[in-house]
Amino acid sequence: MLERLFAPLTRRWGWARTALRVQQRFDELHGASLAAAVTLTAFLSLFPLLLVLIAVVGWFSSQADDLAMQLVERIGFTGAAADLVTSAIDSAEQSRRFATVLGVAGFLWTGLGLVAALQRALNSVWQVGGRGLKDRAVGLLWLVGAAALLAASVAVTAGARWLPGPAWPFALLGSLALGVVLWLWTLHTLANRDVGWKPLLPGAVLGAVGLVVLEVVGAYYVPRAVATSSALYGSLGTVFAVIAWLFFFGRLVVYAAVLNVVRWEEGHGTVTAEIEVPHLPGAVPLVAGRAGDVVQAR
């Protein structure tokens, strides 16, 4: 259906043909379900991370006056959302050490859960199995590298505030370059398929640019969505706004991996492999999809 609809466009431009194949592969691999798994685990990983951040903010707020109010004003929260943040910071001032120890341990545990979801998504797109127990060690290695790259990105962003006006594009390019490196690190390290670094560059660029777009949209949308949702639904509204952002992040991860696979197949071709499917009375499976679904039967 899509091929007939966009046939004139795909015949004229190669990028349009690739984009169509990416969307078809995303649907065939049940990319929405893979992205949902990433979204859920990323959301669950936020809680121990926020515990650490709240503990740190609580420590600083004990050294400075009205930090909670300043933070709420900078983020743009109002109403129930502002009360929730202020209350969390006040509580963190009383339990900084406990929150830090518990938060670090919890984030490490749930962070590995997020890594496992990313590994399953990337392996499913490449149609390969996992490494078994080795995946845990690979996940820890990825966490260390990702933390270092994120710290470098934050440093670049913070340093950009001291640059004169005309110099800010260079800071943006530096942050974007670090984003590409982070996505390259993710796509190369977590997937159980070694095709080198260069073939993964298209997906890394897509992921880095897409993440910048999400960050820009999130900077304007999330605070307002949180404030509006909190006014209607209380604390549950904050959860809805965060999940909405993570929903697009999960899809971005899957689309970046699918783009690399489609580009790899365009240059290296494919092979046919036999698969086993349940025997059903009166049905003879003829063709199976990428996810193992029997798409034609007689």
Backbone torsions as a table, in degrees:
resi	resn	phi	psi	omega
1	MET	NA	-51.1	179.9
2	LEU	-65.5	-36.1	-179.2
3	GLU	-63.3	-42.2	178.9
4	ARG	-68.5	-37.1	-176.8
5	LEU	-67.2	-40.5	-175.9
6	PHE	-106.5	18.8	-177.8
7	ALA	-56.6	-47.2	179.9
8	PRO	-60.6	-37.8	-178.2
9	LEU	-70.2	-42.6	-177.4
10	THR	-71.0	-29.6	178.0
11	ARG	-70.2	-28.9	-175.6
12	ARG	-89.2	-38.3	-175.1
13	TRP	-123.6	126.1	179.6
14	GLY	-65.8	-35.1	-179.2
15	TRP	-64.8	-32.6	178.6
16	ALA	-69.5	-36.4	176.9
17	ARG	-64.8	-41.5	178.1
18	THR	-65.7	-42.6	179.8
19	ALA	-61.6	-39.5	178.5
20	LEU	-65.4	-43.0	178.3
21	ARG	-63.5	-37.6	178.5
22	VAL	-62.2	-45.6	-179.8
23	GLN	-65.4	-40.9	178.3
24	GLN	-63.8	-41.7	179.1
25	ARG	-67.7	-38.1	177.1
26	PHE	-58.1	-44.8	178.9
27	ASP	-67.9	-41.2	-176.4
28	GLU	-66.5	-33.1	-179.6
29	LEU	-88.6	7.1	-176.0
30	HIS	56.4	51.3	-177.0
31	GLY	-59.8	-30.6	179.5
32	ALA	-63.0	-38.9	178.6
33	SER	-69.0	-40.7	176.9
34	LEU	-62.0	-43.0	179.7
35	ALA	-65.9	-35.9	179.6
36	ALA	-64.6	-37.1	177.8
37	ALA	-64.5	-41.5	176.9
38	VAL	-64.0	-42.3	179.9
39	THR	-60.3	-46.9	-177.5
40	LEU	-63.4	-48.1	-177.7
41	THR	-68.5	-34.8	176.4
42	ALA	-64.8	-39.0	178.7
43	PHE	-65.8	-42.8	178.8
44	LEU	-66.3	-30.5	179.3
45	SER	-73.1	-17.2	-178.8
46	LEU	-67.5	-32.6	-171.9
47	PHE	-65.9	-50.8	176.3
48	PRO	-65.7	-32.1	176.9
49	LEU	-65.2	-43.8	177.7
50	LEU	-63.5	-32.0	177.3
51	LEU	-62.0	-42.7	177.3
52	VAL	-65.0	-45.9	-178.0
53	LEU	-63.4	-41.0	179.2
54	ILE	-64.7	-37.2	177.7
55	ALA	-63.4	-43.0	179.3
56	VAL	-64.4	-45.7	178.7
57	VAL	-62.6	-38.8	178.0
58	GLY	-62.4	-37.5	178.2
59	TRP	-64.9	-43.7	179.8
60	PHE	-69.1	-34.3	-177.8
61	SER	-68.7	-22.2	175.7
62	SER	-75.3	-15.3	179.4
63	GLN	-100.7	-13.8	-178.0
64	ALA	-133.3	148.6	-177.5
65	ASP	-85.8	141.4	173.0
66	ASP	57.8	32.1	177.9
67	LEU	-65.4	-37.3	-179.5
68	ALA	-60.1	-45.2	-179.5
69	MET	-66.5	-39.4	178.6
70	GLN	-64.1	-41.1	-180.0
71	LEU	-64.7	-43.3	180.0
72	VAL	-62.2	-40.8	-179.1
73	GLU	-67.9	-38.2	-179.5
74	ARG	-68.3	-38.4	180.0
75	ILE	-72.4	-35.2	-178.9
76	GLY	99.8	14.1	179.8
77	PHE	-75.0	148.2	175.0
78	THR	-140.7	167.4	174.0
79	GLY	62.7	-134.1	-175.9
80	ALA	-64.2	-34.7	179.2
81	ALA	-64.6	-42.1	178.2
82	ALA	-63.7	-41.8	178.4
83	ASP	-63.5	-37.4	-179.2
84	LEU	-65.5	-45.3	-180.0
85	VAL	-65.6	-44.5	-179.4
86	THR	-62.0	-42.0	179.0
87	SER	-65.1	-39.4	179.8
88	ALA	-64.5	-40.3	179.6
89	ILE	-68.2	-40.3	178.3
90	ASP	-63.0	-39.4	178.5
91	SER	-68.4	-37.0	-178.6
92	ALA	-65.3	-28.8	178.5
93	GLU	-62.9	-28.0	-177.4
94	GLN	-89.8	-13.6	-175.1
95	SER	-141.4	49.2	-174.8
96	ARG	-66.9	-46.5	-175.2
97	ARG	-66.7	-44.0	-179.6
98	PHE	-62.7	-44.4	-177.6
99	ALA	-64.5	-36.8	-178.3
100	THR	-67.6	-48.0	-178.9
101	VAL	-64.0	-48.0	-179.4
102	LEU	-65.5	-39.0	-178.0
103	GLY	-67.1	-42.3	179.8
104	VAL	-63.1	-46.0	179.7
105	ALA	-63.9	-42.8	-179.1
106	GLY	-68.0	-39.5	-179.6
107	PHE	-67.2	-36.7	177.6
108	LEU	-62.9	-43.1	-178.9
109	TRP	-67.0	-51.8	-178.7
110	THR	-72.6	-26.9	175.7
111	GLY	-62.4	-37.9	175.6
112	LEU	-66.8	-31.1	175.1
113	GLY	-65.7	-40.0	176.8
114	LEU	-65.4	-40.8	177.8
115	VAL	-60.9	-42.0	179.6
116	ALA	-62.4	-39.6	178.1
117	ALA	-65.8	-39.9	176.8
118	LEU	-64.2	-41.3	179.0
119	GLN	-63.1	-43.7	179.1
120	ARG	-63.0	-41.1	-179.8
121	ALA	-64.6	-47.2	-178.7
122	LEU	-67.0	-40.7	178.3
123	ASN	-66.0	-36.2	178.2
124	SER	-65.4	-38.1	178.8
125	VAL	-67.1	-39.9	177.7
126	TRP	-82.2	-5.9	179.1
127	GLN	59.1	48.3	177.2
128	VAL	-128.9	162.5	177.0
129	GLY	-87.3	174.6	179.6
130	GLY	-83.3	-179.1	-179.1
131	ARG	-96.9	0.5	-176.6
132	GLY	78.6	-138.1	-178.5
133	LEU	-63.8	-24.1	179.6
134	LYS	-62.6	-25.0	179.7
135	ASP	-61.8	-31.2	178.8
136	ARG	-64.7	-45.4	178.5
137	ALA	-65.1	-40.4	177.4
138	VAL	-63.6	-38.1	178.7
139	GLY	-62.8	-42.4	177.2
140	LEU	-63.2	-41.8	178.0
141	LEU	-61.1	-42.9	179.1
142	TRP	-64.1	-41.0	-179.9
143	LEU	-59.8	-42.4	-179.9
144	VAL	-63.5	-48.3	179.5
145	GLY	-64.0	-42.0	-179.8
146	ALA	-65.1	-39.4	178.4
147	ALA	-62.6	-41.6	179.2
148	ALA	-64.7	-42.8	179.8
149	LEU	-67.8	-38.5	177.4
150	LEU	-65.5	-39.6	177.7
151	ALA	-62.5	-41.2	177.7
152	ALA	-64.1	-39.3	179.1
153	SER	-65.0	-42.3	177.9
154	VAL	-63.4	-39.5	179.0
155	ALA	-63.0	-41.7	178.5
156	VAL	-63.5	-43.2	179.5
157	THR	-64.0	-43.1	179.2
158	ALA	-66.3	-39.0	179.5
159	GLY	-67.2	-24.5	-179.2
160	ALA	-65.4	-22.6	-179.7
161	ARG	-66.9	-22.6	-178.2
162	TRP	-93.5	-3.0	-179.5
163	LEU	-84.4	150.6	174.5
164	PRO	-66.7	164.8	-175.0
165	GLY	-51.6	-51.5	-177.6
166	PRO	-65.6	-13.2	-175.9
167	ALA	-91.1	-6.9	-175.5
168	TRP	-65.1	-29.4	177.2
169	PRO	-61.2	-32.3	178.6
170	PHE	-67.9	-36.3	176.0
171	ALA	-65.9	-38.8	177.9
172	LEU	-64.2	-42.7	178.6
173	LEU	-64.4	-38.7	177.5
174	GLY	-64.1	-42.4	177.8
175	SER	-65.5	-38.8	178.8
176	LEU	-66.8	-38.9	178.3
177	ALA	-63.4	-41.8	176.8
178	LEU	-64.6	-33.9	176.7
179	GLY	-64.6	-41.1	177.4
180	VAL	-62.9	-41.8	178.7
181	VAL	-63.6	-40.7	178.7
182	LEU	-62.6	-42.9	178.7
183	TRP	-68.4	-38.0	175.2
184	LEU	-60.4	-45.0	178.6
185	TRP	-59.1	-41.5	-178.6
186	THR	-68.7	-51.0	-175.9
187	LEU	-67.1	-31.1	-178.7
188	HIS	-82.8	-39.2	-172.3
189	THR	-81.7	-42.5	-171.6
190	LEU	-80.4	-33.9	-178.8
191	ALA	-75.7	139.6	179.4
192	ASN	-86.0	55.0	-179.1
193	ARG	-154.8	114.7	-177.7
194	ASP	-100.2	103.0	177.5
195	VAL	-115.1	12.7	-176.8
196	GLY	89.8	-179.2	-177.3
197	TRP	-92.2	-40.8	-174.1
198	LYS	-60.4	-42.5	179.3
199	PRO	-64.0	-15.8	-178.9
200	LEU	-92.2	-3.3	-176.6
201	LEU	-63.8	-41.2	179.3
202	PRO	-57.9	-44.8	178.8
203	GLY	-66.5	-35.2	179.0
204	ALA	-66.1	-40.7	178.0
205	VAL	-65.5	-44.1	177.9
206	LEU	-59.8	-44.7	-179.5
207	GLY	-64.7	-43.1	-178.6
208	ALA	-65.4	-45.7	179.5
209	VAL	-65.6	-43.4	179.1
210	GLY	-62.1	-37.3	179.7
211	LEU	-68.9	-36.7	175.6
212	VAL	-61.4	-42.3	178.1
213	VAL	-61.9	-43.8	178.7
214	LEU	-63.1	-38.6	179.3
215	GLU	-65.5	-42.5	179.9
216	VAL	-65.4	-46.3	178.5
217	VAL	-63.6	-42.8	-179.1
218	GLY	-63.2	-34.4	-179.5
219	ALA	-63.2	-30.5	179.9
220	TYR	-98.7	-36.8	-172.7
221	TYR	-83.7	-48.2	-171.6
222	VAL	-60.4	-48.7	179.2
223	PRO	-58.3	-40.3	179.8
224	ARG	-71.7	-38.4	178.1
225	ALA	-65.8	-39.4	178.1
226	VAL	-63.6	-45.2	-179.5
227	ALA	-62.7	-44.7	180.0
228	THR	-66.3	-47.1	-178.6
229	SER	-66.2	-36.5	179.9
230	SER	-66.0	-35.8	178.6
231	ALA	-65.4	-32.0	-178.2
232	LEU	-89.5	-42.3	-171.2
233	TYR	-118.3	2.4	-178.7
234	GLY	74.4	-144.8	-177.2
235	SER	-63.0	-28.9	-179.8
236	LEU	-64.0	-28.2	178.3
237	GLY	-64.9	-34.4	176.3
238	THR	-61.5	-40.2	179.0
239	VAL	-62.3	-43.3	-179.6
240	PHE	-60.2	-43.9	-177.4
241	ALA	-65.9	-41.6	-179.9
242	VAL	-66.8	-42.9	179.5
243	ILE	-62.2	-36.8	179.3
244	ALA	-59.9	-41.5	178.6
245	TRP	-67.8	-44.7	-179.2
246	LEU	-67.0	-26.7	177.5
247	PHE	-59.0	-45.6	179.3
248	PHE	-72.5	-32.4	177.4
249	PHE	-63.6	-43.1	178.8
250	GLY	-60.8	-41.7	178.0
251	ARG	-67.5	-34.9	178.4
252	LEU	-62.6	-40.1	178.5
253	VAL	-60.8	-46.7	-177.5
254	VAL	-68.5	-42.7	179.7
255	TYR	-62.7	-38.9	178.9
256	ALA	-62.5	-42.6	179.1
257	ALA	-68.0	-41.3	-179.3
258	VAL	-63.3	-39.5	178.9
259	LEU	-59.5	-43.5	179.6
260	ASN	-63.8	-41.2	-179.0
261	VAL	-66.0	-44.6	-179.8
262	VAL	-63.0	-43.3	178.3
263	ARG	-64.1	-37.7	178.5
264	TRP	-64.7	-42.0	179.7
265	GLU	-68.8	-32.1	176.9
266	GLU	-63.8	-30.6	-178.9
267	GLY	-96.7	-24.8	-173.8
268	HIS	-120.6	-5.9	178.4
269	GLY	78.8	-171.6	-178.5
270	THR	-133.5	168.6	173.6
271	VAL	-127.1	157.4	179.4
272	THR	-101.9	132.3	-179.9
273	ALA	-127.7	144.2	177.2
274	GLU	-80.7	144.6	175.7
275	ILE	-130.8	158.7	176.7
276	GLU	-100.9	137.7	176.1
277	VAL	-132.1	155.7	178.8
278	PRO	-60.2	139.8	177.4
279	HIS	-81.4	120.9	-179.7
280	LEU	-112.8	136.8	-179.2
281	PRO	-59.1	131.2	174.8
282	GLY	79.2	5.9	-178.6
283	ALA	-126.0	132.3	176.9
284	VAL	-115.7	106.8	-179.3
285	PRO	-66.9	134.1	-178.7
286	LEU	-111.2	-47.2	-176.3
287	VAL	-134.0	136.9	176.8
288	ALA	-115.9	145.2	179.1
289	GLY	-79.7	-179.9	-177.6
290	ARG	-63.5	-28.9	-179.4
291	ALA	-90.8	5.1	-179.9
292	GLY	91.8	3.2	179.0
293	ASP	-76.1	136.0	174.9
294	VAL	-80.1	110.0	-175.8
295	VAL	-93.5	-14.7	176.3
296	GLN	-138.0	130.8	177.6
297	ALA	-147.2	153.4	-176.7
298	ARG	-125.1	NA	NA
